[in-house]
Amino acid sequence: MADGGLGARGVYIGRDALGASFTYDPWELYPHAITDPNWVVIGRIGTAKSALVKTYLWRQAVFGRRAWVIDPKGEYGGLAAALGVQPIRLRPGGSVRLNPLTARGGWEGQLSVLRAITAGVLESPLTPEEDAALREALKALRRRDDEPTLPGIVERLLRPSEEMAAPLATSVPELARAARRAALGLQRLCEGDLAGMFDGPTTAGLDLDGRLVVIDLRSVYGSAALGILMTCATAWLRAMVPELDDEEKLILVIEEAWRVYRVLDTAEQLQESSKLSRDVGQHISVMHRLSDLLAAGDEGSRLVRLAEGLLAETQTRIIYAQSADQVPFTREMIGLTKTEAELLPYLRRGEALWKVGNRSFLVQHRLSRVEAKIVYTDARMTAGRGRARGPSTGTGLLAA
């Protein structure tokens, strides 16, 4: 038995199993139906989960809600064009830079971001010595510069000063040895194959106040370091939050979120910010399957707890079709009933099981002709077959 809808207030999503219109808005549902606004969206490739997210952002823009998106595959260009903004496209050696240590983050924000980025590039937790060296390097830069940058941090780690060593009761040579691994890891973002994206002040003239901000990372999608760059981009976006007006509603979308959650320090940051989401906005994490969250090497046990916490604290879970081998794990992690789990391999394109608090809904997402063009991302797959065709639109509102 499927529940009826959540009421009429909110953006239109589609039709539920009873044939009624299904609408959703986290700020309308809080606190009587949910106690947090966040989403986790999972579904194998081709299930139209990203189409849901794009149309949700498009429809929320009508109500003045803003969105920031981490876009590793460059699939949000159509939505950006429809909203009259240009994606921020980052590429190695490019002309556009974002400073993850922006002064907007304040001391606590800058230090938290620096720790997360360093742990990401090292692909391991920081040692106590490395953590202390980063803290002192950041302090030294803040005493001299209005806005620290990663190249400045690298320089001070490689060549620490007496003012950095003294608070740690160590010598300058000992501090340099202790910080060398962290310095060489961060140097890759400044001088190596990942240079030219996060190694300087934020490029002037970027439109950061529009209805949509998209960080386009398609140029590095095939790189093994994509997770690191997504961590940097996510850190930069989070640093912008203190500048938002108290009345603004912000939606932060992370596509292929498992790549970011595999970095322990970043996962802890995101978990903390998601707990504060009622104040800073809505987090939407999009991924293919939940098992991706747990492929985390030596820190698996801690990341498993973070993944379980993410799911436990996220009260809206949207599950598109899953492969049969993923169903038992998905059922266990989300707490599905036997009947709900049996549905997952057979859900049609655009159809999803919505778990909202303790209620369950079977929803067929629907979109208009205009939205069909915005969400269409198969042009490259259909190239060479003549004129590329988007999803069938027919008339009225149709399934994604």
C-alpha positions as CSV (number, residue, x, y, z in Angstrom):
1,M,0.0,0.0,0.0
2,A,1.4,3.4,-1.0
3,D,0.7,6.6,1.0
4,G,-1.2,9.5,-0.4
5,G,0.7,12.7,-1.1
6,L,2.4,15.3,1.1
7,G,-0.1,18.1,0.4
8,A,-0.4,20.6,-2.3
9,R,2.2,23.2,-1.1
10,G,5.6,22.8,-2.9
11,V,7.0,22.1,-6.3
12,Y,5.3,19.6,-8.6
13,I,7.3,16.3,-9.0
14,G,4.9,14.0,-10.8
15,R,2.2,11.4,-10.2
16,D,2.1,9.0,-7.3
17,A,0.9,5.4,-7.3
18,L,-2.7,6.5,-6.6
19,G,-2.7,8.8,-9.7
20,A,-2.6,12.0,-7.7
21,S,-0.2,14.9,-8.1
22,F,2.9,14.6,-5.9
23,T,4.5,17.9,-4.6
24,Y,7.4,18.4,-2.3
25,D,9.1,21.3,-0.6
26,P,11.3,20.7,2.5
27,W,10.7,24.1,4.0
28,E,6.9,23.6,3.8
29,L,7.2,20.1,5.3
30,Y,9.4,21.2,8.2
31,P,8.8,20.4,11.0
32,H,5.5,18.5,10.9
33,A,6.6,15.9,8.3
34,I,10.4,16.0,8.3
35,T,13.0,17.5,10.6
36,D,15.7,18.0,8.0
37,P,15.5,19.1,4.3
38,N,18.2,16.9,2.8
39,W,18.0,14.4,0.0
40,V,19.9,11.3,-0.9
41,V,19.1,10.2,-4.5
42,I,20.4,6.9,-5.8
43,G,19.8,5.0,-9.0
44,R,21.7,3.2,-11.7
45,I,22.7,4.9,-14.9
46,G,19.8,5.8,-17.2
47,T,17.1,5.9,-14.5
48,A,16.7,9.7,-14.9
49,K,17.7,10.6,-11.3
50,S,19.6,13.7,-12.5
51,A,16.5,14.7,-14.5
52,L,14.6,14.9,-11.3
53,V,17.3,17.1,-9.6
54,K,17.5,19.5,-12.6
55,T,13.8,20.0,-12.8
56,Y,13.6,20.3,-9.1
57,L,16.1,23.2,-9.2
58,W,14.3,24.7,-12.2
59,R,11.0,24.7,-10.4
60,Q,12.4,25.9,-7.1
61,A,13.9,28.9,-8.9
62,V,10.3,30.1,-9.4
63,F,10.1,30.5,-5.6
64,G,13.4,32.4,-5.4
65,R,15.5,29.4,-4.2
66,R,19.1,29.5,-5.3
67,A,21.2,26.4,-6.1
68,W,24.9,25.5,-6.2
69,V,26.0,22.4,-8.1
70,I,29.2,20.3,-8.2
71,D,28.9,18.9,-11.7
72,P,31.7,16.4,-12.5
73,K,30.4,15.5,-15.9
74,G,29.3,18.9,-17.2
75,E,25.7,17.9,-17.5
76,Y,24.1,21.1,-16.0
77,G,24.8,23.4,-18.9
78,G,21.3,23.2,-20.2
79,L,19.8,24.2,-16.8
80,A,22.4,27.0,-16.5
81,A,21.5,28.4,-19.9
82,A,17.8,28.3,-19.1
83,L,18.4,30.3,-15.9
84,G,20.6,32.8,-17.8
85,V,24.0,31.9,-16.1
86,Q,27.3,30.6,-17.2
87,P,28.8,27.5,-15.5
88,I,32.2,28.0,-13.9
89,R,34.3,25.6,-15.9
90,L,37.6,24.5,-14.3
91,R,40.4,22.8,-16.2
92,P,44.1,22.3,-15.5
93,G,46.1,25.4,-16.7
94,G,42.9,27.3,-17.2
95,S,42.2,30.9,-16.6
96,V,39.5,30.5,-13.9
97,R,40.4,29.8,-10.3
98,L,38.5,29.3,-7.1
99,N,40.3,29.8,-3.8
100,P,39.2,27.2,-1.3
101,L,40.8,29.3,1.5
102,T,38.7,32.3,0.7
103,A,38.5,34.9,3.6
104,R,34.7,34.4,3.6
105,G,35.2,31.1,5.4
106,G,36.8,32.8,8.5
107,W,39.5,31.1,10.6
108,E,37.6,28.0,11.5
109,G,36.3,27.5,7.9
110,Q,39.7,28.0,6.4
111,L,41.4,25.6,8.7
112,S,38.7,22.9,8.3
113,V,38.9,23.2,4.5
114,L,42.7,23.1,4.5
115,R,42.7,19.9,6.6
116,A,40.1,18.3,4.3
117,I,42.0,19.2,1.1
118,T,45.3,18.0,2.4
119,A,43.9,14.7,3.6
120,G,42.3,14.3,0.2
121,V,45.4,14.8,-1.8
122,L,47.3,12.5,0.6
123,E,44.5,9.9,0.5
124,S,45.1,9.2,4.2
125,P,44.5,10.9,7.6
126,L,46.8,13.7,8.7
127,T,49.3,12.9,11.4
128,P,49.3,15.2,14.5
129,E,52.5,16.9,13.3
130,E,51.0,17.6,9.8
131,D,47.8,18.9,11.4
132,A,49.8,21.3,13.6
133,A,52.0,22.4,10.7
134,L,49.0,23.3,8.6
135,R,47.5,25.3,11.5
136,E,50.7,27.3,12.1
137,A,51.2,27.8,8.3
138,L,47.7,29.2,8.0
139,K,48.2,31.5,11.0
140,A,51.4,32.8,9.5
141,L,49.7,33.6,6.2
142,R,46.8,35.2,7.8
143,R,49.1,37.6,9.7
144,R,50.6,38.7,6.4
145,D,47.8,38.3,3.7
146,D,44.2,39.3,3.5
147,E,43.4,36.0,1.9
148,P,45.7,32.9,2.1
149,T,46.1,30.7,-0.9
150,L,47.4,27.1,-1.4
151,P,50.7,28.1,-2.9
152,G,51.4,30.3,0.2
153,I,50.6,27.3,2.4
154,V,53.0,25.1,0.4
155,E,55.8,27.7,0.6
156,R,55.5,27.9,4.4
157,L,55.3,24.2,4.9
158,L,58.4,23.6,2.8
159,R,60.2,26.6,4.4
160,P,58.7,27.1,7.9
161,S,59.7,30.0,10.0
162,E,60.7,30.3,13.7
163,E,57.3,31.9,14.5
164,M,55.7,28.7,13.2
165,A,58.1,26.3,15.1
166,A,58.1,28.1,18.4
167,P,54.4,27.4,19.4
168,L,55.0,23.7,18.7
169,A,58.2,23.5,20.8
170,T,60.2,22.2,17.9
171,S,63.0,23.4,15.6
172,V,62.5,24.8,12.1
173,P,64.3,21.7,10.5
174,E,62.1,19.3,12.5
175,L,59.0,21.1,11.5
176,A,60.0,21.1,7.8
177,R,60.6,17.3,7.9
178,A,57.2,16.7,9.7
179,A,55.3,18.9,7.2
180,R,57.1,17.7,4.0
181,R,54.5,15.0,3.0
182,A,51.6,17.5,3.3
183,A,53.5,20.2,1.4
184,L,54.3,17.9,-1.5
185,G,50.8,16.6,-1.6
186,L,49.4,20.2,-1.8
187,Q,52.0,21.1,-4.3
188,R,50.3,19.0,-6.9
189,L,47.4,21.4,-6.8
190,C,49.8,24.3,-7.4
191,E,52.5,23.1,-9.8
192,G,51.6,19.6,-10.9
193,D,49.0,18.1,-13.2
194,L,46.2,19.7,-11.2
195,A,47.5,23.3,-11.3
196,G,45.4,26.1,-12.5
197,M,42.1,25.5,-10.7
198,F,42.5,26.1,-7.0
199,D,45.9,27.7,-6.7
200,G,45.2,31.4,-6.4
201,P,42.7,34.0,-5.6
202,T,39.2,33.5,-6.9
203,T,39.0,34.9,-10.4
204,A,37.3,38.3,-10.5
205,G,34.0,38.8,-12.4
206,L,32.5,35.4,-11.6
207,D,28.7,35.6,-11.1
208,L,28.3,34.1,-7.7
209,D,25.0,35.8,-6.9
210,G,22.9,34.3,-9.7
211,R,20.1,31.8,-9.3
212,L,22.4,29.0,-10.1
213,V,26.2,28.4,-9.6
214,V,27.6,25.4,-11.4
215,I,31.1,24.1,-10.9
216,D,31.8,22.2,-14.1
217,L,34.6,19.6,-13.7
218,R,34.2,17.8,-17.0
219,S,37.7,18.5,-18.1
220,V,39.1,16.3,-15.3
221,Y,36.3,13.7,-15.2
222,G,38.6,10.9,-16.3
223,S,41.3,11.9,-13.8
224,A,42.0,9.7,-10.8
225,A,42.1,13.0,-8.8
226,L,38.5,13.9,-9.5
227,G,37.5,13.2,-5.9
228,I,40.2,15.7,-4.7
229,L,39.0,18.4,-7.1
230,M,35.4,17.8,-6.0
231,T,36.6,18.1,-2.4
232,C,38.2,21.5,-3.3
233,A,35.1,22.7,-5.1
234,T,32.8,21.6,-2.3
235,A,35.0,23.3,0.2
236,W,34.9,26.5,-1.8
237,L,31.1,26.4,-2.0
238,R,30.7,25.8,1.7
239,A,33.0,28.7,2.5
240,M,30.5,30.9,0.6
241,V,27.6,30.0,3.0
242,P,28.4,32.7,5.7
243,E,27.8,35.4,3.0
244,L,24.3,34.4,2.3
245,D,21.3,36.4,3.4
246,D,19.6,34.9,6.4
247,E,16.3,34.7,4.4
248,E,17.8,32.9,1.4
249,K,17.1,29.3,0.7
250,L,20.1,27.5,-0.8
251,I,20.2,24.0,-2.4
252,L,23.6,22.4,-2.6
253,V,23.8,19.5,-5.1
254,I,26.8,17.1,-5.3
255,E,26.6,14.7,-8.2
256,E,28.6,11.5,-7.8
257,A,28.7,12.4,-4.1
258,W,30.4,9.1,-3.1
259,R,33.7,10.6,-4.5
260,V,33.6,13.4,-2.0
261,Y,32.3,11.2,1.0
262,R,35.3,8.9,0.5
263,V,37.6,11.6,1.8
264,L,37.2,11.3,5.6
265,D,37.7,14.9,6.6
266,T,35.4,16.1,3.9
267,A,32.7,13.6,4.8
268,E,32.9,14.8,8.4
269,Q,32.6,18.4,7.2
270,L,29.5,17.5,5.1
271,Q,27.9,15.6,7.9
272,E,28.4,18.6,10.2
273,S,27.0,21.0,7.7
274,S,24.1,18.7,6.9
275,K,23.2,18.7,10.6
276,L,23.0,22.5,10.3
277,S,21.1,22.4,7.0
278,R,18.0,24.0,8.5
279,D,20.1,27.2,8.7
280,V,22.2,26.9,5.5
281,G,19.9,25.2,3.1
282,Q,19.3,21.8,1.5
283,H,21.9,19.2,0.7
284,I,21.2,16.8,-2.2
285,S,23.7,13.9,-2.6
286,V,23.4,12.0,-5.9
287,M,25.0,8.6,-6.6
288,H,24.5,5.4,-8.4
289,R,24.5,3.0,-5.5
290,L,25.0,3.1,-1.7
291,S,27.8,0.5,-1.8
292,D,30.1,3.2,-3.4
293,L,30.1,5.0,0.0
294,L,31.9,2.1,1.7
295,A,34.8,1.5,-0.7
296,A,37.2,3.5,1.4
297,G,40.2,1.5,2.3
298,D,41.8,1.8,5.7
299,E,39.3,4.3,7.0
300,G,36.4,2.1,6.1
301,S,35.0,1.6,9.6
302,R,34.8,5.3,10.3
303,L,33.3,6.0,6.8
304,V,30.8,3.2,7.3
305,R,29.6,5.0,10.4
306,L,29.5,8.3,8.5
307,A,27.5,6.7,5.7
308,E,25.1,5.2,8.1
309,G,24.8,8.5,9.9
310,L,24.2,10.3,6.6
311,L,21.3,8.0,5.7
312,A,19.9,8.0,9.2
313,E,19.8,11.8,9.4
314,T,18.5,12.3,5.9
315,Q,14.8,12.0,6.0
316,T,14.1,12.1,2.3
317,R,15.6,9.1,0.4
318,I,14.8,8.8,-3.3
319,I,15.6,5.4,-4.8
320,Y,15.5,4.8,-8.5
321,A,16.0,1.3,-10.1
322,Q,18.8,-0.7,-8.6
323,S,20.6,-3.8,-9.9
324,A,19.4,-7.0,-8.2
325,D,22.8,-7.5,-6.5
326,Q,22.4,-4.0,-4.8
327,V,19.0,-4.6,-3.4
328,P,19.9,-6.5,-0.1
329,F,22.4,-3.8,0.8
330,T,20.1,-1.0,-0.1
331,R,17.3,-2.5,1.9
332,E,19.5,-2.9,5.0
333,M,21.0,0.6,4.8
334,I,17.7,2.4,4.2
335,G,15.4,0.1,6.1
336,L,13.1,-0.9,3.3
337,T,10.2,-3.4,3.7
338,K,10.4,-6.6,1.8
339,T,7.9,-5.4,-0.7
340,E,9.7,-2.1,-1.2
341,A,13.0,-3.9,-1.8
342,E,11.4,-6.3,-4.3
343,L,10.2,-3.3,-6.4
344,L,13.7,-1.8,-6.9
345,P,14.9,-3.8,-9.9
346,Y,11.6,-3.3,-11.8
347,L,11.1,0.5,-11.4
348,R,10.7,2.1,-14.8
349,R,12.7,5.1,-16.1
350,G,11.7,8.1,-14.1
351,E,10.0,6.1,-11.4
352,A,11.3,6.1,-7.9
353,L,10.5,5.0,-4.3
354,W,10.4,8.1,-2.1
355,K,11.0,7.5,1.6
356,V,10.0,10.7,3.4
357,G,10.3,10.3,7.1
358,N,8.3,7.2,7.9
359,R,6.1,7.4,4.8
360,S,6.6,5.7,1.4
361,F,5.5,6.9,-2.0
362,L,5.9,5.5,-5.5
363,V,6.3,8.5,-7.8
364,Q,6.6,8.8,-11.6
365,H,8.5,12.0,-12.3
366,R,7.0,14.2,-15.1
367,L,8.4,17.0,-17.1
368,S,7.4,19.5,-19.7
369,R,8.7,19.9,-23.3
370,V,10.9,22.8,-22.1
371,E,12.3,20.8,-19.3
372,A,13.0,17.8,-21.6
373,K,15.5,20.0,-23.4
374,I,17.1,21.2,-20.2
375,V,17.6,17.7,-18.8
376,Y,18.7,15.9,-22.0
377,T,22.3,14.7,-21.7
378,D,22.4,11.8,-24.2
379,A,23.6,13.9,-27.2
380,R,27.0,12.4,-27.2
381,M,25.7,8.9,-26.9
382,T,23.5,9.4,-29.9
383,A,26.0,11.2,-32.1
384,G,26.5,9.6,-35.5
385,R,22.9,8.3,-35.7
386,G,21.7,11.4,-37.6
387,R,19.9,14.1,-35.7
388,A,20.2,13.6,-32.0
389,R,16.9,13.1,-30.3
390,G,15.9,14.0,-26.8
391,P,13.4,12.2,-24.6
392,S,10.0,11.9,-26.2
393,T,7.8,14.8,-25.1
394,G,4.5,14.2,-26.7
395,T,2.0,16.6,-25.1
396,G,1.7,18.0,-21.6
397,L,3.8,16.6,-18.8
398,L,5.6,13.3,-19.5
399,A,7.8,10.9,-17.7
400,A,11.5,11.8,-17.5
